[in-house]
Amino acid sequence: MKIKAVILAGGKGTRLGVLTIKRAKPAVPFGGKYRIIDFALSNCVNSNIFDVMVLTQYRPHSLNDHIGKGRPWDLDRSFTGGVRLLQPYQGSFDTDWYAGTADAVTQNLNFIRQGRPEFVLILSGDHIYEMDYDMLVQYHRDKGADATVCTIRVPLDEASRFGIVDTDLDYRVVDFVEKPASPPGNLANMGVYVFDYAALEQVLQADHADRYSEHDFGKNILPKMVAERMNVYAYPYGGYWIDVGTVDAYWEAHMDLLSSPPSLNLNDRTWVIHTRSEERPPVRIGADARIVDSMISDGAAIGAGAVIERSILSPGVFVGPGAVIRESVILNDAYIERGALVERALVDKIAVIGKDARVGAWQDMGDLRITSIGKNARIPPAFTIGAGSVVGSDVVHSDFAQYQDRRVPAASQVKFGAR
């Protein structure tokens, strides 16, 4: 079988707030040492799929730097495919930014058809899960399907966020509704598809000619295939899967890593999640520091008497003496100074939380109100940043001048240049 994987990695991810101001959503760090796209890439190589295309668009630089030639995933190949990163381009015909997920694939069909693949996997670059795609393709082949949609059961009160699928007893899809206001069920589309190449080219060409289409797999391609009674099947998936497209979902996915047992086991040596790692020294932990139910990455330094509870620290994070971090995600090289308190917060790379500052709040309530601190932001000493607030990237001390009482109210926004 010749299988080509296409990873859609061009989304802005605006609902992730400060985490995607300077990077594409698939390039957002995750789980300490990884990036979100590592999961789709690792699923490919663990499933013996080594012909992979990554379609980028929005701020692709960090993603390009991370993937490079694909060596950490054993994708630095040429004869057997390897990894290729493609962006929108201008050719002899008018082209533009990708209008939708299907349009992104259509604009790259010339590259996809190279090597004459029998099957094409269409994957999202911003989901956290582990899946054997070889089993998925075999299921698709056994069903004689034109397209197979991976599905998962979700809580009914969340079903309106997803495409909802209805099937017959043989798992053939008989109805497909994208993000219905009143969901008829809770069998959700995961955004993971496998197509016969011939069927894929046929439906994409028809969609490209439809001026009323939004050129999206979930909104247009699959509902139309179902309506035209093409062979579309659902593949029931029972493992862990989460779309980390919002701040709350991103935070929850990290807390899932810290559950006992973890919802997603990163220590499984039979299914390694590969990534590009930096050379960092071992973790250093000061006297009387206390670490509970947490993940600490290489290069982190934790001062004397510091407390880390249910948190994930990425490479190079510094935690000063007596600082306390609870239920938070701290990204690379962030600096938490002496005596600071960080609770239920996301702190982006190289941000500095000043001495004795208070960021976020731990509260046992349905509204998570996660506090976000942008990349390279500087929180002044002894300042309080209220729960649910958003501090933008590159914010400096003078941007807080309006807060005379040294307190930023809950759910506020502080932007660079606010002074």
N, C-alpha and C positions, 0 to 999 in steps of 0.2 A: 504494500500500500504506500502510495506517495501522499504525504500529508503536509500541508503548509499551514502554519499558524500566523494569524494576523492579530496583533495586539493594538487596540485603539487607545492611544495614550496622549491625546491632544487636548483634553478638556481643561477649562479654566479652573473648575472646582471652586466657584465663588462662595459656596456655602461653607467652605472650610476657613473663610475669613483670612486672618493674617498669615496662615500657613501657606497660602497659595498666591500671595501678592508677588512673590519673586520666583515662583517655581510652578510647574505643572503639577496637577494633583498626583499622578503616578510617581512623581519624584519626591513626594513628601516623605520624610523619615518615618519609620514605624518600628516599634518593638525594640528600641535601643539601637541596634546596629544595621537594620535593614531599611529599604525603601519599599513603598507600596507595590511597585511594579515587580519586585523580586519574586512575589508569589506566583504571578502568571508565568514569568520566565522559568522559574524553578519547576513549576508543574509541567511545562513543556519538556525540559531536559529529563526530568524524572519519568516522563512518559515516553522517552526515546523519540521525541520530536525535535529535530535539530535544524529545521528550516523555518526561520522565524522572521517576520517583518514587524517592525514597530512604527506605527504611524503617529507622528508628533505634529504639533501645531503651536500651541500656546507656550511661550517661554521654554523652549526645548533645551536650553543650554545645560542646566544641571542634569537633566535626563541623559543627554548625549554624553556628558562627562562620566556619569555613573556607569552607563552600559559600555561605552567605548567599543572595542572590538568583540566584546562578549566573553572574554577569557574566564571570568569567575564562574560562568554557567557552561563552560565547554562549548561555547558558540563561536569561537574564533576559527571558523571554518570557511572554506570556499567551495570545494567540490561537493560536499554534502549539504550545502545551504548556508549554515551559519546564521548570524543575525544581521539584519539591515535596518537602518533607521531612515525613514523617508518623511519629508515635509512637503507641504503644498509648493508647487512650482509653476512657472510660466513656460508654456510650450508653444507649439504652432497653433493651438486652439486656445480660446479664452478659458482660463481657469481662475479659481478664486479660493478663498478660505473654504474649508470643508463645510457644507451646508448641514450635514447631519452624519450619523454613523455610516449609513449606507453610501452617501456621497463620498466619504473618505475612502471607502473600499473601491468604489467605481473609478475614482480618479487614479487609482493605482492598479487597475486590472492588468495592465501590460506587464507589471512586475510580478503580480500574483500568478499569472498563467505561465511564467517561465518555469521550466522543469516539468510542465504538464501535471500538476497535482491532481490526484483523484478526489481528495477531500480537502476542504478548507475549514479550519477552525477560526471562528471570529471570537475574540476574547476582549474583555475590558481590562485596562491596566490599572484599575483603582479598586479592586475587590480583594479581600483577605480570605483565603480558603486554600485547601489542598485537594486536588482532584487528579485522578488517573485518566488522562484524556484518551489513552489507548483503549480503555474499557468503554468510554463514551463513543469512540469511532466504531468499535466493534458492534455496539448496540445499534448505532445508526445504520450500519451495513446490514445487520441481521433483519432490521425492520424494512429494508428497501426504501428508506426515507429519502426525500429530496432535501429536507432540513430537519434537524433535531434541536429542540430547545431544552436547555437544562432548567429544571424547576425545583423549587423548595417551598415547603409550607411556612407561612409567616402568620403572625397574629392577625386576626381579622380586622382589628382596629388600625393596623398599619398597612393593610392591603392596598389602599388607595394610592400609595407611593409607588406601586409596581404595576407592570403588565400582568394581568390575571388570565390564566389559561384554564380551559375546561377540556377534558378528554373523555374518550369512550373507554371501555374496559380493556382495550388493547393499547392504551396510552396514545392513541391517535388524537391529535388536537382537533377539536370540533368548534372551538371558539377562542378568540384571543382579543382581549380588550386592554388597551393601554391606559393605565392610571385612572380607573373609573371612579367617579365620585361616590357611587354606591356599589362596592365590589360584590360580584355574584359568588365569589368564593375566595379562598386564600392560597391557591396554588400559584406561586409567583414565578415570573420569568427572571432568571438570574443574570441575563445578559451574556450567556455563554452558549454559542451555537456551533453546529457543524453542518456544512452544506456539501452536497455533491457539487463539484466544480461546474459542471454543465448547467445544473439548475441555478447555481448562484449567478453565473454570467447572464442567463436568460432573465431572471427577475430583476437584476440590477439594470440591465439595458432598458427594460420596460419602465422601471421606476425613473430612470434618468430622463426619459421622454415625457414623463407626466409632470406638467408644469404646476399642478396643484399639490404635488407631493412635498412633504417636508424631508424626504430622503433619509428616513430613519428606520432602522430594522424593527424596533418595537412599535412605532406608530404606523408604519406603512408597509414594509416588506412582508413581515410575517402575517399580519391580519389579512393582507391581500392573498397570500399563498393559501391560507386557510379558507378564505371565501371562494377561491377558485378550485378548491378541493384537491390541491396538490398534497403530496404525502409529507405531512408535517407531524412529527412525533415529539412527545415530551419524555425527557430522561429524568426520572425522579432521583434527586440527590438528598441524602440524609445526613451529610456531615455538617461541619461548621462553615458558615459563609456569612460575610457581612460587607455591605457597601459602605465604606467609610467616607461618605460624601458630605457629611455634616460634622460640625465640631463635637456635638454630643455623641454621634456614632463613632467617631475617631477615639474619643475618650473611653467610651464603653468597650471598644475592641481591645484597648490596652488593659482595662480592668479585667476583661475576660482572660487575658494571658496570665493574670495573677490569681485567678480562681483556683480552687483545689478540689479535683484535678483541673488543670487548665483546659479551657474549651478548645484551644489549638495548641498542640504539643510541639514546641519548637525543638525539643530534645530528641525527637524521633530520628534515629540514624538511618532508618530505611526510607525516609522522605526528607532529605536535607533541603532547607531553604538557603540557596546560595546568594551571595552578595559580594560587592567589592568592598573589602575591608582595608582600613588604614592600619599602619603599624603604630600601635599605642602601647605604653607601658602597662604593667599590671595595676589593678585597682589598689588604692592606698586608703586605709581606714584608720582614723585616729583613735586615741584612747577613749573608752567609754561611749563611743558612738553606738547607736542602736539601729539595726536594720531589720524590718519586719515585712515579710511577704512582698519583696521587691526584686527588681532585676537591675543590676548595676553593670554597665559596659566597661570595656577596657579604657584605661586612661582617666577614669574618674578618681577624684580625690575628696575624701569625706573627713572633715575636721573633727577634732575632739568634742565629744558631747553632742554631736549632731544626731538628729533623729530622722530616719527615712521610713515611712510607713506606706505600704501599698502604692508604690511609685516605680516609675521606670526612668532610669538615668542613662542617657546616651553617652557615647565616647567623649572623654575630655571634660565632663561636667565637674565643676568645683563647688563644693558645699562647705561653707565656712564653719568655724567652731560655734556650736550652740544653735545652728540653724535647724529649722524643722520643715520637712516636706511631707505632705500627706496627700494621697490619691491624686498624684500629679504626673505629668509627662514632661520631662526636661530634655530638650534636644541638645545636640552637639555643642560643647565648649561654652555652654551657658555658665554664668558665674553667680552663685547665690552667696551673698556676703554674710558675715558674722551676725548671728541673731535674727536673721530674716525668717519669716513664716510664709510658706507657700502651700495653699490648700486648694484642691480641685482646680488645678490650673494647667494650661499648656504654655510652656515657655520655649520659644523658638531659639534657634542657634545664636550663639554669642551675645545673647541678651544678658544684662546685668541687673540683678535685684539688689538694691542698696542695703547697707547695714541697718538692721532692725526694721526693715520695711515689712508690710503685711500685704500679701497678694492673695485675693480670693477668700473663700470661706467654706468650711466644711459644714454641710447642712443636710439633714436627713429629710428630704422632701422630694416630691415627684419632679419638680422643676430643677434640673441639674445645675443650671446657671454656671457653666464652666467659664473661667476667666482666661483670656488669651493675651499673651505678651508677644509682640512681633519680633522678628529677627533684628538683632543689633539694637534693640530698645534699651534705654537706661532709666531704671526706676530710682528716683532719689532716695537717700537714706531716710528712715523713719516715716516714709509715706505709706498710706493705706490705699490699696486699689480694691474697690468694692467688688463683691461677687458678680459675675456675669459681665464685667467690664472688658473692653477691648482696647489694648494699647498697641498702636500701629508700629510698623517697622521703622527703625532709625529715630524713634522719638528720643529726645535728649532732655536734660533737667529743665531747661528753660521752657519747654512745652507744658510744664506743670505750673507755670507761674500764676495762673488764674485760681489755683486751689490754695487759698491763703491758710486754710486750716489743715493743710497737708493730708487731705482726705479726698479721694476720687469716689463719688457716690456709686452705688451698685448700678450695673447695666449702663455705665457711661462709655463714651468713646474718646480716646486721646489720640490725636494725629500729629504727625511730624509737621512743624511749621505753625502750630497752634499759638505760639507765643505772640 
